[in-house]
């Protein structure tokens, strides 16, 4: 695992690693960031910011992998989960929402 992904959820790391291995060779600018607050996927370990020479191609590649493009190189991988889902504290490392009765 790249040190830039420290603190991120395993499912998000796996998909961002796949993007990092693309021929675009992006660079991670920011990973997990608790200072962004609970309304940010960065806080929940499902977002990062990357840059590369062709940002349009990076956006296209990211979206093809199911990554949400948030703008300006910021992106999140959530498997369709919302911030409200994360705020329940029931999202596991595989980006699955655990039913309440199992918590």
Number of C-alpha atoms within 10 A of each C-alpha: 9 8 8 15 22 14 17 21 21 18 19 23 24 15 17 23 14 12 20 17 11 12 8 16 15 18 13 19 12 16 22 21 19 14 9 12 11 14 13 17 25 24 20 23 25 29 29 25 20 22 17 14 11 11 15 11 12 23 21 12 15 22 15 11 14 14 23 18 18 14 9 11 18 20 22 23 26 25 15 11 13 11 14 10 15 22 12 11 13 16 18 13 15 13 19 16 15 14 9 9 5 6 7
